[in-house]
């Protein structure tokens, strides 16, 4: 998992059937996290908002909370962070 900040949202009116009903957010991993600094699109099934810090899972783990193992999802927001101890 990585810690990222939500920086925006993506609107897609046409998408694969397995993705219908999903919300997509643009997230930017914190420096030092995997792919630090590169923005990615993540499926959001928990209702994160722009500016919030979130936990993001990538790869095959991201499909677990989506529409199934065949869903084309590479990243998913799995938690909204309330508080973080000191990050190095």
DAZIKA-V253091 format. One record per run of one state. SS is the DSSP state (2 for helix, 1 for strand, 0 for the rest). FROM is the first residue (numbers start at 1). LEN is the number of residues. If there is no record, write none. Layout:
ss=SS from=FROM len=LEN
ss=SS from=FROM len=LEN
This chain:
ss=0 from=1 len=1
ss=1 from=2 len=9
ss=0 from=11 len=6
ss=2 from=17 len=3
ss=0 from=20 len=3
ss=1 from=23 len=7
ss=0 from=30 len=9
ss=1 from=39 len=6
ss=0 from=45 len=8
ss=1 from=53 len=6
ss=2 from=59 len=5
ss=0 from=64 len=11
ss=1 from=75 len=6
ss=0 from=81 len=8
